[in-house]
């Protein structure tokens, strides 16, 4: 009796327990199937239409960038742009409000406007889209406008511009930053820019050799005496416009002899003569101050022009006795722009 009673209890409870387990699994299954449907309605469904797909742009400048040495920091020095392939055609559709995002993968230097680093600290880069409807919009801010329906570029151009951030020199710039335009995760376009050479406009000049000729020791009469001066010019060609001023300076590779003025330099180590130096004069035969900036008074900031700077050089007795031998020296001519 006892064993049958226990078996009976087991038989009575088994169907109930099995039914309870089945209901629990059924409830979980319903929730699992319903969850993706709920989540899906919260996201915009953006997709390409009319046969379009992601456009990977690689902007290649037709030529290098020509810049001035006095370009103001923050000034664009070169811009390149192209029209999208989908211009005037709908390229994507969003069934619920899709949000446009313009991002740049790179080192951000400034957000007003968005400026990114190149491999040269004096040059930055900005990415943009440009249209009559919206003007120029710089990329990097992320999420922006949103709408439901079709998307098109209307009349826009996609581009990038180089920005002067510091003193410019002629060099080649490499750009690793990559810009991306997307609609709620749908990548519509990527933009890269090829390397570009920046050529900085400067005055051109050539080396000048001045032959002071053979001089007799008897030409000197004592410290401070000189030989006849030999005139020469330093020619500057194709000097760029736009600078506030051009300055030049002569620095000797040997010592300046201050005891006889800033215009006399010592002979170099290859020289065998003693008791003399070489003096530099300006175009008016006045002693020219070495290692000192002098402004080019004739500079015309409104045009490309050539200039000729007159000088003269002569031997100058620096000691009580002069001995025969070779007498040479050299100077470096430097131009700066303001």
C-alpha positions as CSV (number, residue, x, y, z in Angstrom):
1,X,0.0,0.0,0.0
2,X,2.7,2.4,0.9
3,X,4.7,1.8,-2.2
4,X,1.6,2.2,-4.4
5,X,0.7,5.4,-2.7
6,X,4.1,6.9,-3.3
7,X,4.0,5.8,-6.9
8,X,0.6,7.4,-7.2
9,X,1.9,10.7,-5.9
10,X,4.7,10.6,-8.4
11,X,2.3,9.9,-11.3
12,X,0.1,12.8,-10.3
13,X,2.9,15.4,-10.1
14,X,4.9,14.4,-13.2
15,X,2.4,15.8,-15.9
16,X,2.2,19.1,-13.9
17,X,6.0,19.5,-13.7
18,X,6.5,18.7,-17.4
19,X,3.8,21.2,-18.4
20,X,5.4,23.9,-16.2
21,X,8.8,23.5,-17.8
22,X,7.5,23.7,-21.3
23,X,5.7,26.9,-20.6
24,X,8.9,28.5,-19.2
25,X,10.9,27.6,-22.4
26,X,8.1,28.8,-24.6
27,X,8.1,32.2,-22.9
28,X,11.8,32.6,-23.3
29,X,11.6,31.7,-27.0
30,X,8.9,34.3,-27.6
31,X,11.0,37.0,-25.9
32,X,14.1,36.0,-27.9
33,X,12.3,36.2,-31.2
34,X,10.6,39.5,-30.4
35,X,13.7,41.3,-29.1
36,X,15.5,41.8,-32.5
37,X,12.2,43.2,-33.9
38,X,12.0,45.8,-31.1
39,X,15.7,46.8,-31.5
40,X,15.4,47.0,-35.3
41,X,12.8,49.7,-35.1
42,X,15.1,52.0,-33.1
43,X,17.8,52.2,-35.8
44,X,17.7,54.0,-39.1
45,X,17.9,51.7,-42.1
46,X,20.2,53.4,-44.6
47,X,21.3,51.7,-47.7
48,X,22.7,52.5,-51.1
49,X,20.3,52.9,-54.1
50,X,20.5,53.4,-57.8
51,X,23.6,51.1,-58.1
52,X,25.8,53.3,-55.9
53,X,28.3,52.0,-53.4
54,X,31.1,53.4,-51.1
55,X,33.2,55.9,-53.0
56,X,36.9,55.9,-52.1
57,X,38.4,59.2,-53.2
58,X,42.2,59.8,-53.6
59,X,42.9,63.4,-54.3
60,X,46.0,63.9,-56.3
61,X,47.1,67.5,-56.8
62,X,47.8,68.4,-60.5
63,X,51.0,70.3,-59.4
64,X,52.8,71.3,-56.3
65,X,52.0,74.1,-53.9
66,X,53.7,77.5,-54.4
67,X,53.8,79.5,-51.2
68,X,55.4,82.6,-49.9
69,X,57.9,82.7,-47.0
70,X,55.7,85.3,-45.2
71,X,52.4,83.4,-45.4
72,X,50.3,84.1,-42.4
73,X,49.7,81.2,-40.0
74,X,46.3,79.7,-40.5
75,X,46.2,80.7,-44.2
76,X,45.2,78.0,-46.8
77,X,48.1,77.4,-49.2
78,X,46.5,74.9,-51.5
79,X,43.1,73.3,-52.1
80,X,42.0,70.3,-54.2
81,X,38.4,69.1,-54.8
82,X,36.4,66.7,-56.9
83,X,32.8,66.2,-57.6
84,X,31.2,63.0,-56.2
85,X,30.3,60.3,-58.7
86,X,26.7,60.4,-57.5
87,X,26.4,64.2,-58.1
88,X,22.7,65.2,-58.7
89,X,21.6,61.6,-58.2
90,X,20.2,59.9,-55.0
91,X,22.9,57.6,-53.7
92,X,21.2,56.3,-50.5
93,X,17.9,56.0,-48.7
94,X,17.1,56.0,-45.0
95,X,13.7,54.5,-44.0
96,X,13.9,56.4,-40.7
97,X,15.9,59.5,-39.8
98,X,19.5,58.8,-40.8
99,X,22.2,61.0,-39.3
100,X,25.1,62.2,-41.4
101,X,28.6,61.9,-39.8
102,X,31.8,63.6,-41.1
103,X,34.8,62.2,-39.2
104,X,38.6,62.3,-39.7
105,X,41.0,59.7,-38.5
106,X,44.1,61.7,-37.6
107,X,45.7,64.0,-35.1
108,X,43.4,66.9,-34.4
109,X,45.3,70.2,-34.1
110,X,42.3,72.6,-34.0
111,X,38.5,72.4,-34.1
112,X,37.9,76.0,-35.3
113,X,37.8,74.8,-38.0
114,X,38.8,71.2,-37.9
115,X,42.5,71.0,-38.8
116,X,44.6,67.8,-38.7
117,X,48.3,67.1,-38.7
118,X,50.5,66.1,-41.6
119,X,54.1,64.9,-41.2
120,X,55.3,68.5,-41.2
121,X,54.5,70.6,-38.1
122,X,54.3,73.8,-40.3
123,X,51.5,72.4,-42.5
124,X,48.1,71.1,-41.5
125,X,45.1,69.7,-43.5
126,X,41.4,70.3,-43.5
127,X,38.7,68.1,-45.3
128,X,35.5,69.6,-46.5
129,X,32.4,69.4,-48.7
130,X,31.4,72.6,-50.5
131,X,28.1,73.5,-52.1
132,X,26.0,76.5,-53.0
133,X,23.2,75.2,-50.7
134,X,25.3,74.7,-47.5
135,X,28.6,76.5,-48.1
136,X,31.8,74.9,-46.9
137,X,31.5,72.3,-44.2
138,X,34.7,71.1,-42.6
139,X,34.8,67.4,-41.6
140,X,35.7,66.2,-38.2
141,X,32.7,67.1,-36.0
142,X,31.0,63.8,-36.3
143,X,27.2,63.5,-36.2
144,X,25.3,66.4,-37.9
145,X,22.1,66.7,-39.9
146,X,19.6,63.9,-40.2
147,X,16.5,63.1,-42.4
148,X,14.3,60.3,-43.7
149,X,14.3,59.5,-47.3
150,X,16.8,59.9,-50.2
151,X,20.2,61.5,-49.9
152,X,22.2,63.2,-52.7
153,X,25.2,65.6,-53.0
154,X,23.1,68.2,-54.9
155,X,25.8,70.5,-56.4
156,X,28.7,69.7,-54.0
157,X,32.4,69.1,-54.2
158,X,34.6,67.1,-51.9
159,X,38.0,68.4,-51.1
160,X,40.9,69.1,-48.8
161,X,43.1,72.2,-48.2
162,X,46.6,72.6,-46.8
163,X,47.1,75.2,-44.0
164,X,50.2,77.1,-43.1
165,X,50.8,76.5,-39.4
166,X,54.4,77.8,-39.1
167,X,57.4,79.0,-41.1
168,X,57.4,77.4,-44.6
169,X,60.2,75.8,-46.4
170,X,60.4,74.0,-49.7
171,X,59.7,70.3,-48.8
172,X,57.4,67.3,-49.6
173,X,54.4,66.8,-47.3
174,X,52.9,63.4,-46.6
175,X,49.3,63.1,-45.3
176,X,48.1,60.1,-43.3
177,X,44.8,61.5,-42.1
178,X,41.7,59.9,-43.7
179,X,38.2,61.5,-43.8
180,X,35.0,59.5,-43.8
181,X,31.3,60.4,-44.5
182,X,28.7,58.0,-43.3
183,X,25.0,57.6,-42.7
184,X,24.3,55.8,-39.4
185,X,27.2,53.4,-40.0
186,X,26.8,53.1,-43.8
187,X,30.1,54.4,-45.1
188,X,29.3,56.5,-48.1
189,X,32.8,58.0,-48.9
190,X,36.4,58.0,-47.7
191,X,38.9,60.7,-48.7
192,X,42.7,60.5,-48.8
193,X,45.2,63.0,-50.2
194,X,48.4,62.2,-52.0
195,X,51.8,63.6,-51.0
196,X,52.5,67.1,-52.3
197,X,55.6,69.2,-52.8
198,X,55.5,72.7,-51.3
199,X,57.7,75.2,-53.1
200,X,58.4,78.4,-51.2
201,X,59.1,81.4,-53.3
202,X,62.5,83.1,-52.6
203,X,64.9,85.3,-54.3
204,X,67.4,83.4,-56.4
205,X,71.1,84.1,-56.2
206,X,74.4,82.6,-57.2
207,X,77.9,82.3,-55.6
208,X,80.1,85.3,-56.2
209,X,83.9,85.2,-56.5
210,X,85.8,88.5,-56.1
211,X,89.4,88.6,-57.3
212,X,91.3,91.3,-55.5
213,X,94.4,90.7,-57.7
214,X,98.0,90.7,-56.8
215,X,99.1,93.6,-54.5
216,X,102.6,94.8,-53.6
217,X,103.6,94.9,-49.9
218,X,104.7,98.4,-50.6
219,X,101.1,99.4,-51.3
220,X,100.6,99.4,-47.5
221,X,101.8,102.3,-45.4
222,X,100.8,101.2,-42.0
223,X,97.8,99.9,-39.9
224,X,94.6,101.1,-41.5
225,X,96.0,101.6,-45.0
226,X,94.2,99.8,-47.8
227,X,94.5,98.8,-51.4
228,X,92.2,100.1,-54.2
229,X,88.7,98.6,-53.8
230,X,87.3,96.0,-56.2
231,X,83.6,96.5,-57.0
232,X,81.1,93.6,-57.3
233,X,77.4,93.0,-57.2
234,X,75.2,90.4,-55.6
235,X,72.3,89.7,-58.0
236,X,68.9,88.7,-56.7
237,X,66.5,87.4,-59.3
238,X,62.8,86.4,-59.2
239,X,62.2,87.9,-55.8
240,X,58.5,87.2,-54.8
241,X,56.0,89.9,-54.0
242,X,53.9,90.1,-50.9
243,X,56.6,90.4,-48.2
244,X,56.6,93.4,-45.8
245,X,60.3,93.7,-46.5
246,X,63.5,91.8,-47.6
247,X,66.6,91.9,-45.5
248,X,70.1,90.6,-46.3
249,X,73.2,89.9,-44.2
250,X,76.8,88.9,-44.8
251,X,78.4,86.6,-42.2
252,X,82.1,85.7,-42.5
253,X,83.4,82.2,-42.1
254,X,86.4,83.7,-40.3
255,X,86.5,86.2,-37.4
256,X,85.4,89.8,-37.6
257,X,88.2,92.0,-36.4
258,X,86.3,94.4,-34.1
259,X,89.4,96.4,-33.2
260,X,89.4,97.8,-36.8
261,X,85.6,97.9,-37.2
262,X,82.7,95.6,-38.1
263,X,83.7,95.6,-41.8
264,X,87.1,93.8,-41.7
265,X,87.5,90.0,-41.5
266,X,90.5,87.8,-40.9
267,X,92.0,85.7,-43.6
268,X,91.2,82.0,-43.7
269,X,93.5,79.1,-42.7
270,X,94.6,78.5,-46.3
271,X,96.2,82.0,-46.5
272,X,99.9,82.6,-46.0
273,X,100.1,86.4,-46.0
274,X,100.1,88.1,-42.6
275,X,99.3,91.5,-41.2
276,X,96.2,92.1,-43.4
277,X,92.5,91.4,-43.5
278,X,89.7,92.0,-46.0
279,X,87.3,94.9,-45.7
280,X,83.8,95.0,-47.2
281,X,82.3,98.3,-48.4
282,X,78.7,99.2,-49.5
283,X,77.8,100.8,-52.8
284,X,78.7,104.2,-51.5
285,X,82.2,103.1,-50.5
286,X,81.3,103.1,-46.8
287,X,82.4,100.3,-44.5
288,X,79.6,97.6,-44.5
289,X,78.6,96.2,-41.1
290,X,79.0,92.4,-41.2
291,X,76.7,90.0,-39.3
292,X,74.0,92.7,-39.3
293,X,70.7,92.7,-41.2
294,X,70.3,95.4,-43.9
295,X,67.0,96.1,-45.5
296,X,66.7,96.0,-49.3
297,X,65.4,99.5,-49.9
298,X,64.4,98.9,-53.5
299,X,62.1,96.0,-52.8
300,X,58.7,96.2,-54.5
301,X,56.1,94.1,-52.7
302,X,53.7,94.3,-55.6
303,X,55.6,92.3,-58.3
304,X,58.2,89.7,-59.0
305,X,61.4,91.6,-59.5
306,X,65.2,91.4,-59.8
307,X,67.6,93.5,-57.7
308,X,71.4,94.2,-57.8
309,X,73.2,95.0,-54.5
310,X,76.5,96.8,-55.0
311,X,79.5,96.1,-52.8
312,X,83.3,96.5,-52.9
313,X,86.2,94.7,-51.2
314,X,89.8,95.6,-50.5
315,X,92.8,94.5,-48.4
316,X,93.1,96.3,-45.1
317,X,96.4,96.5,-43.1
318,X,95.8,95.2,-39.5
319,X,99.3,95.0,-38.1
320,X,102.5,97.0,-38.3
321,X,104.1,94.5,-40.7
322,X,102.7,92.9,-43.8
323,X,104.3,89.7,-45.3
324,X,103.7,88.3,-48.7
325,X,101.6,85.3,-49.5
326,X,98.0,84.3,-50.4
327,X,95.1,86.2,-48.8
328,X,91.6,84.7,-49.0
329,X,88.4,84.7,-47.0
330,X,84.7,83.7,-47.5
331,X,81.3,85.0,-46.4
332,X,77.8,83.6,-46.4
333,X,75.0,85.8,-47.9
334,X,71.6,85.3,-46.3
335,X,68.2,86.7,-47.3
336,X,65.2,86.9,-44.8
337,X,61.6,87.9,-45.5
338,X,59.4,89.9,-43.1
